Amino acid sequence: MRIYISADIEGIVGVVSRDQLMPEGFEYENARRWMTDTVVHACEAAHEEGVEEVILSDSHGNGESILIDRLPDYVQVVRSWPRPLMMMQGVELGSFVGAMLLGYHAGANHASGVLSHTIGGTAFAEVRINGTVMPEAGINAAIAGHFGVPVLLASGDNVALEEIRERIGDIVTVPVKQVYSTQSAITLTPAVAHRRIREGVKKALSRAGSAKPFKLENPVLEIVFRNRLPAEYLSYLKGVERTDGYTIRYPGDDMVDVSRFIQFVVGYNSRLTF
């Protein structure tokens, strides 16, 4: 068997504030270690159930948060940016029994959730597909679904997991913290969280045979920005419609097309150098 894992950091056990999100933060090294350990325990549990290969996407920040020298030999890692499939790059390789979303968070427009946002950090106020508000998990589940891969499990805070179930269905979820506010939660210890991750992975794999991919046909993407200028500039592109001062609409051919468009929006800068 082969599984796919996409790992973010905001929904990882113990992570509650911006001090833990980027290398300059005083507790970033702890957070990336908890993130790495979460992934390792998930991989080990899957391996115990017969999984022979794991494709892992390091999906947070610069895409280089996971400590890869601590990963099992049967894991391969997608790192850094840009990527056409964003947080799901590698899922196109095929032959996966399912995907798992570790350390996920609620969407940008949600009234609750720890460190809630959607892909563009502070740039996006809301993302909708076919009129439905989508958090990162919903977008990523639809990308996986394009390739026939069902999402089997998600971990994160209680608010994020409720939102995920509402969007993509009754998957196995592993809550590792309960939300108090945008930057506060009551959290499990890493040891307890990792035990529950292992249990969740094994339960999810036992249900893999009945899991169905989450598919969005003829996806129409809408992005609501927090500022006006992004909507202004993007409206100059063929196929992009500006529907109000802050919102653009893009009818995608499929979820791969939508993913590539979002990656362009968050990554392009005419002053990029390399």
FENUR-V743788 format. One record per residue. N is the residue number from 1. RES is the residue in one small letter. PHI is phi in whole degrees, -180 to 180 (999 if undefined). Layout:
# FENUR-V743788
n: {N	N}
res: {RES	RES}
phi: {PHI	PHI}
This chain:
# FENUR-V743788
n: {1	2	3	4	5	6	7	8	9	10	11	12	13	14	15	16	17	18	19	20	21	22	23	24	25	26	27	28	29	30	31	32	33	34	35	36	37	38	39	40	41	42	43	44	45	46	47	48	49	50	51	52	53	54	55	56	57	58	59	60	61	62	63	64	65	66	67	68	69	70	71	72	73	74	75	76	77	78	79	80	81	82	83	84	85	86	87	88	89	90	91	92	93	94	95	96	97	98	99	100	101	102	103	104	105	106	107	108	109	110	111	112	113	114	115	116	117	118	119	120	121	122	123	124	125	126	127	128	129	130	131	132	133	134	135	136	137	138	139	140	141	142	143	144	145	146	147	148	149	150	151	152	153	154	155	156	157	158	159	160	161	162	163	164	165	166	167	168	169	170	171	172	173	174	175	176	177	178	179	180	181	182	183	184	185	186	187	188	189	190	191	192	193	194	195	196	197	198	199	200	201	202	203	204	205	206	207	208	209	210	211	212	213	214	215	216	217	218	219	220	221	222	223	224	225	226	227	228	229	230	231	232	233	234	235	236	237	238	239	240	241	242	243	244	245	246	247	248	249	250	251	252	253	254	255	256	257	258	259	260	261	262	263	264	265	266	267	268	269	270	271	272	273	274}
res: {m	r	i	y	i	s	a	d	i	e	g	i	v	g	v	v	s	r	d	q	l	m	p	e	g	f	e	y	e	n	a	r	r	w	m	t	d	t	v	v	h	a	c	e	a	a	h	e	e	g	v	e	e	v	i	l	s	d	s	h	g	n	g	e	s	i	l	i	d	r	l	p	d	y	v	q	v	v	r	s	w	p	r	p	l	m	m	m	q	g	v	e	l	g	s	f	v	g	a	m	l	l	g	y	h	a	g	a	n	h	a	s	g	v	l	s	h	t	i	g	g	t	a	f	a	e	v	r	i	n	g	t	v	m	p	e	a	g	i	n	a	a	i	a	g	h	f	g	v	p	v	l	l	a	s	g	d	n	v	a	l	e	e	i	r	e	r	i	g	d	i	v	t	v	p	v	k	q	v	y	s	t	q	s	a	i	t	l	t	p	a	v	a	h	r	r	i	r	e	g	v	k	k	a	l	s	r	a	g	s	a	k	p	f	k	l	e	n	p	v	l	e	i	v	f	r	n	r	l	p	a	e	y	l	s	y	l	k	g	v	e	r	t	d	g	y	t	i	r	y	p	g	d	d	m	v	d	v	s	r	f	i	q	f	v	v	g	y	n	s	r	l	t	f}
phi: {999	-137	-125	-115	-127	-114	-118	-113	-112	-63	-96	-78	-51	85	-86	-139	-143	-66	-62	-109	-96	-132	-54	-77	-73	-67	-115	-61	-63	-65	-62	-69	-70	-63	-63	-60	-64	-59	-64	-60	-65	-64	-65	-63	-63	-64	-62	-64	-94	106	-71	-102	-148	-127	-101	-118	-103	-80	-107	-107	55	-82	73	-137	-89	-73	-83	-71	-74	-102	-86	-63	-65	-88	-108	-116	-122	-92	-129	65	-136	-82	-143	-59	-102	50	-72	-116	-61	107	-68	-72	-70	82	64	-95	-75	174	-119	-130	-112	-104	73	-87	-134	-75	-80	-60	-91	-71	-72	-135	100	-77	54	-66	-166	-134	55	-81	61	-87	-78	-98	-89	-167	-127	-125	-128	52	85	-104	-64	-124	-78	-56	-62	-66	-61	-71	-64	-70	-65	-61	-63	-57	-97	77	-105	-83	-82	-100	-155	-140	-127	162	-84	-63	-68	-60	-70	-63	-64	-63	-62	-63	-86	-118	111	-85	-94	-73	-126	-126	-76	-115	-161	-113	-76	-103	-159	-58	-130	-155	-159	-95	-118	-65	-77	-55	-61	-68	-59	-69	-63	-71	-61	-61	-63	-65	-62	-66	-65	-62	-67	-68	-102	-60	-63	-103	-74	-116	-62	-92	-115	-123	-87	47	-70	-108	-91	-127	-120	-102	-89	-84	-129	-81	-60	-57	-64	-60	-65	-66	-67	-76	-81	-62	93	-105	-113	-93	-96	-159	-60	-121	-122	-121	-125	-135	-78	-88	-67	-164	-72	-66	-61	-61	-62	-62	-66	-62	-61	-62	-60	-82	-108	-74	-153	-63	-96	-60	-132	-167}
